Amino acid sequence: MDPRVRQLAKNLIGYSVGLKPGEKVLIRAANAGAFPLAEALVEAAYEAGGLPFCELADVRIVRALMMRVTAEQLELEEKLGLEKIKEMQAFIGFTAPENQFETIGIPSENMRRASKIGKPSLDHRVKHTKWCILRYPTPAMAQAAEMSSEAFEDFFYNVCLLDYAKMSRAMDSLVALMNKTDKVHICGQRTNLTFSIKGIPAIKCDGRYNVPDGEIFAAPVRDSVNGSIYFTAPTIYESKRFGGIHLHFLNGQIQKVTCEQGTEKELNEILDRDEGARYVGEFAIGVNPLINKPMLNILFDEKIAGSFHFTPGQCYDDAPNGNDSQIHWDMVCIQTPEYGGGEIYFDERLVRKDGRFVLPELEVLNPENLL
């Protein structure tokens, strides 16, 4: 086994979820390519004195089930899953993507039903366990990143084994500033957006909930968002690819959408799932120094240095703005010069320009200072 796999497993168990002796951890791995990490996690959990439990699946089998799944099946699966996750103190979930478009063709009604019925166990996992989500490197991920498999593996382990404790310390200054901020103004390519984050806590993501990691998130006051935003990174939602999404807001609600890739009909169908889907549940700033371009994998793309993301749908309990939804769709805007540049202002004070922090107390978060 690649020694980097064992080191990643030790970091996940010891740092990300901080497993204590006697605690139970559910390890959920999808696709056979991910099984080496599952094995290493089992060993690391035992070494930490914990009790590991595993769920192993294959996306193609899940697809076969979802094509004709009934509400009765989903409700029973949810009942059993909720009972199981309630017994756990920690959760680590990951997949080795072989084809990120595998779920294309599954009836949309089945996807919506599964999302709605499965929400209680997801909510319990997020609110009541120490959890971490990641991916495991595959040729499909390398292809999406336009890299060779060997080069992508090296990139993957470099970014996943980054010194997240160092990053965590560097994030404190931005957290403090965001906690004092009321008005946010974002300018850039086809973007002129204003909103308030007053009273919404800023939360640093430093390798505990996601690997790779590197973002500080809050949420806009629900009805405060006005203007428009153009997302410079492509995105995939439920195996549908969209690019050049342009959202127009009035008093917090998405009033109009356009996109350059994908269809506006499909985009609107997702945003019409429920009332909360047209309001935003998260605003986050990406700072990972090793991620500098999109690769159609949101766990990486939302951490891009010089980016921010704005998220239609569900807010997090850690940074609540009252928005509730079945969806949580992170849409990424990169503001480095290669992607058109842009500025972020806090209370009319320039904080970041063309992807780089300009305030002296925040320069520690620029890429060269996090490596």
N, C-alpha and C positions, 0 to 999 in steps of 0.2 A: 504494500500500500504506500502511495506517495506520502512522505512524512508531512507534507503541507496539509493533507487531509486530517491527519491526527492532530496537528497543531490547531487547525480551524475548529475541530470538534472540542478540544480543550478550552479554546477561547469562548465558544458558544455556551458550554456548560458552566465554566468558571466565571466568565465576565458578563456575557449577554444576559443569561437568565439567573446567574448566581445561585446555582443549585446547592442546597444545603443537605447534610446527612438526613436521611429518612424522607426527603421530599420525593414526590412522584413527578416524572416528566413524560409527557406524551410526545413521541417522535413520529411525525407524519411525513413519509417520503413518497413522492410520485415518480414513477418510471424507474426501470431497473438501473439506469445509469446513476441514479442517486443513492443506490444501496451501499456503496463503500462509505459514504459519509454517515449513513444510518448506523452501520456497523461500528464506526469509530465513535459515534455519539453514545451508543450503548456502553462501550468500554469506558468512555470518559465519565458517563453518569455513574457507573459502578465505582470507578476510582474516587469519585466525589462522595461516595456513600449514599447515592440516590437510588431510586427504583425506576428504571426505564420501561416504558411500554411503547409498542410500535404499531403503526398502521401503514401498510405498504399497498400501493395502488398503481395502476397504469392508466394513463389518460385515454387510451383507446378503449379500454374496458368501461371507463366512466362514460365515454361518448356513447357506447352501445347501450348502456343503461339509460342515459338521458334522452335518447331518441324517442323512447316510448314510456318513460317513467310516469307513474301515476301519483296523485296527491297522497294516496294511502302509503305508497312506498316512501315518499319523501317525509311524511309525518312520522312514520316508524323509525326511519333513519335518524331523523332529528331527535326523537325521544331517546333513542339509544346513545346518540352522540352527546346529547346534553347531560345524560346521566354519567357518561364516561368523563367528560371534561370537568364536571363538578368534583371529581375525585382527584384531579391533578392540581399541583402547585405551579407547574411550568409546562410550556409548550414550545416545540421547535418544529416548524413546518417548512418543507422545501420540495422542489421538483427539479428534474433534469429535463428541460424542455427539448423535445425532439421535433415538434412542429407546433408553433404558437398559433397556427390557424386550425388546429385539430377540432375545435368545437364549432367551426362553420357548418351550418346545415342543421344544427340542433334547433328544434322549434323554439322560437323566442318565448312562447308562452311557458314552455318547460323551464327555461332559464329564469324567467321572472318568478315563477312559482317556487323554484328551488331557492332563489335568493330570499324570498319573503319567508318561506317556512324555515330556512336554516338560520335566520337572524338571531334567535335566542342563544344558540350555542356559540355563535360568533361573538355576540355581545358578552357572554360570560367569559369566554377565553380572553377577550381584550380587557375586560374590567377586573377580572378576578384571578388571572394567572400572570406569571412572569413569562413573556412570550417573545419569540424572535422568528422572523420570516426571512428566507434567503432563496437563492437558486444554486444549482450545481452545474459546473461548466459542461457544455456539449458542443458538438460541431454546429448545431442549429443556432446557438447563441453566438458562436464565432462568426457565422455567416451573416447574421443580422448586424454584427459590429464591424463587418467587412475586414475581418482579421483571419489569419490562419488559426487552426485549432491550437497549435503549440503556443503561438503568441497570445491568443486569448486566455489560455490557461494561466500563463505567466501573469498577464494583466489581472485576471480574476483573483489569484492568490495574493498578489501585491495589494490590491484594493481591499480585499477582505481581511488581510492580516495587518492592515495599517495600525498605527499606534492611536487607538481610539481614546485612550485615557488622556493623551496629549491634546487631541482634538477637543475633548470634553472641557478641558480647562480653558482653551482658547475661545470657546463658545460663550463663556460666562458674560463677557462684555456686551455681546449682541443681545443676549437674553435680558440683561439689565436695561439696555436702551429700549428694546421693544416693550418692556413692561412699563416704561415711562411715556410711551408714545401714544398719541391720539390719532392724528391724521397721517395717512400714507398716500403718497402720490407717485404713480409709476408712469414714466414716459418712455416711448420707444417706437419702434417700427409699427405703425398703425395702432399704437397703444396710447391711450390717455385715460388713466383710471384713478379714481379716488375712493377711499373708504377709511373707516375708523377701526382701530384695534384696541380702543380704550377699554380697560377692564378685562380684557381677555389675556390669560396667562400665556407667556412665551415658553415653549418647551424645547429643550435641546435633545436631538436624536444623535447619540454618540456611540452606536454599536450595540445597543441593548435590544431594540425592537426590530431593527433591520440590519442585515449585513449584505452588501456594504451599506454604510450609513454616512451621514453628514448633512443634516438640515436642522434648522430652527423653525418651528412652526407655531402659529397662533391661529386666529380666525378673525375674519372681519365681523364687526357688528352687523347682524343679519340684514338689516334694511339700509345699510350705509353705502353700499357699492353703487357707483355711478360712472358712466363712461364706457369705454370699449377696451378690449384686450385681444391681441393677436398672438397666437402661440406658435413659436418658431420651431418647435420640435414636433415630429409626428407622434401619434399615439395609437394604441390598440385598446379597444374595449370589447369584451366578449367576442374576440377573434375578428372584429371589424376594424380595419385600419382607416384612420383619419389623418389628414394633414392640412396645415394652414387654417386651423379653426379660428374664427373671429367671433367673439361674443360681445353683445351690446347689453348693458345693464341700465336699469332705472329703478332706483330705490331698492336695490338688493336683488331684484329679479332679472333673470335673463329674458330679454324681450325679443331679441332677434339673433339668429345664428347664420353663419355662412361657413363653408369649408371648401378647400381646393382639392382635397382627396377624400373619397367617401361621398355619401350623399347627404344633403340637408334633411331629407326625409328620415334616414336612419339616425342622424344626429338628434333630430327633434323627438323621435320615438323614444330614445333613451332618456332625454331630458323631460319627457312627459310621463315617466313612470309614476311619479307622485309629486306633490306640491314642492317638497324639499329639494327635488332634483334640479330645480331652476334657481335655487339659492346656493350660496357658497359656504362650505363647512370648514375650509382650511386655506390659510395663506402661509407659505413656507419659503425660506431662502436656502438654496443649496450651496454647499461649501466643500465638497469632497475634492481634494487637490489632484487626484489621479483620474477623475472622470471628466472629460472635456468635450464629449460629443454624444448624441443620442444613439441608442442601439435597440430601440423598440422593446425595451425591458424597463418597466417603470421603477423597479427597485434600484436600478442604476440611474436612469434618466432624471429622476427627481432629485438626485444628489449632485448633479453636474455643477462644478464650480462656475460661478457667474450666472447661475440660473435662479428662477423662482418658480413656484407652481401655485396655481389657483385651482380649487377643487370644488366643482359642483357636487352637492350631496351632503352626506352625513358628516357632522362635526365629531371631534373626539371629546370624550368626557374630560380629558386633561385641559382642553382649551375650548370650553363650551360656548356656543353662541345661540343655542336653542334650535338649531336646524336638524331635522330628522328626515332620513331618506333611506331607501333601499340601496341607493348607489353611493359610491365615493370614487370619483373619477379625477385623478390627478392629471392636470394638463400643464405642460412645461413650456416656459418661455426662457430661452437662453439669451442673455444680453451682452455676451462678449462681442468684440468687433466683427468676428467672422459671421455672426448671426444678426448683424444690424445694430448692435449696441443698445444703449438705453440708460435711464437713470432711475434710482429709487430715492425718494425724499421722505424723511420722517419729520413731521411738523415743520415743513418747509426747509429743512436742513438736508443737504445732499449727503447721502450715506454711501451709495455705491454708484459708480459710473463705469459703463462699458464692462461690467462684470467684476470690477475691482473695488474693494472698500477704500474710501478716501479719508474717513475720520481716523485720526491717529490711534484711538483706543480700539479700533476694529481691524487695523492692518494685520494683526496677528492671524486673522482668518484668511488672508490672501494665500494662494497655493504654496508659494515658496516657503512660507512660515509654518506650514502644517506637515511638511515632509521630514 
